Amino acid sequence: MLRKVNSQVQGYRAVDGAGVSLVRVLGNETTDVYDPFLMLDAFDSTDPADYVAGFPMHPHRGIETVTFLSKGTIVHEDHLGTKAAIHDGEAQWLTAGSGAFHSEMPQPAERMLGVQLWLNIPARYKMTADPFYHGILNDEIQEFALDAGKLRLVAGSYQGHSGIQGKYSPLDFYDIHLEPHGKVELDVPGGNKSVMVFTLEGDAVVSGTPVATKTAAKLGEGDTVTIEAGVAPIEILFMCSERLGEPIAWYGPIVMNTHQELLDALDEIDLGTFIKKAATYENK
């Protein structure tokens, strides 16, 4: 059975960080439908003035962030002094868990094109998950030829092949490129799956429904998803996890389950006790 589109959210221009112009797609008002996907921001600019102010050092707790760049460069730094960069076609995975401080600074490029996804962590792991960083570089992203395009396995698994795996919330993340009129069919079985796509560039037809560029489309129950390009090539991101169905208390970069947990986190930031565990970092 085909997983049909049951919700669409088209992004709008917003400003975040130290003055970064971006496309805000998912946020506080979409958490129930898109659970466990919390926030989705897209970047698309040919003017470095839109983004070089970046996201200076800031805290996170209770979430994982996955930043994917189709084009551009971002430099990551954290509270341990680690510094790492991702470039065209690469991604970075940060598990904030019980607490992490980091910065993300986009570098001038001909074009900055990509997304950042916030993935919720189950309540039982929010304060026990160790902070973790992994740069998902091109040499570890497996690529699969399609009839009229390609699929890049950024995270999770695809047809028995594995990439980086989520420890707390599973995530399949594919970067799919289709030529004009190209089509791909994906097998996505499972009753508790939370499946969405984001049209990073170009309009698409997803399981029979037109989806405009810079739009997140949530899919319902079923076993398969079809994605088709129109008269122009497209780049579309496929994301699949599992619904949590837990209460959400969200303030800025902190996502917990109760208001008191938010107050505790803010107090700990002020007191300097926010960081609970030494982080594990790879690809330094």
VENURJO-V402238 format. One record per helix or strand of 2 or more residues. SS is the DSSP state (h for helix, s for strand). FROM is the first residue (numbers start at 1). LEN is the number of residues. If there is no record, write none. Layout:
BEGIN
ss;from;len
SS;FROM;LEN
SS;FROM;LEN
END
This chain:
BEGIN
ss;from;len
s;5;6
s;12;5
s;20;7
h;28;7
s;37;9
h;48;3
s;55;7
s;63;9
s;73;6
s;83;4
s;91;5
s;100;8
s;112;9
h;123;3
s;132;5
h;138;3
s;142;5
s;149;7
s;157;2
s;161;2
s;172;7
s;183;5
s;193;9
s;204;3
s;209;3
s;215;5
s;224;6
s;234;9
s;249;3
s;254;3
h;259;13
s;280;2
END
